[in-house]
């Protein structure tokens, strides 16, 4: 078990690791229901991160994908796992 799996809140590095593991994560400052998830893209040999939630959040994450990276790099335990099935 990884450390972030047992913590209610974790930092951006752990959130990135969770994304690579196929989990959905959200930053606690985001509007309720907004989260990101990632899929491995074999054509680019890397991950593509997608936003889901409000129409504005989805538009922002599509138009400004660096927003997610910038927030992952900020300090503090501001991330949590998100279960979109809830």
Secondary structure, DSSP 8 states (H G I E B T S, - for coil): --GGGG-SSB-HHHHHHHHHTT-EEEETTS-TT-EEEEEEETTTTEEEEEEESSHHHHHHHHH-THHHHHHHHS-SS-EEEE-TT-
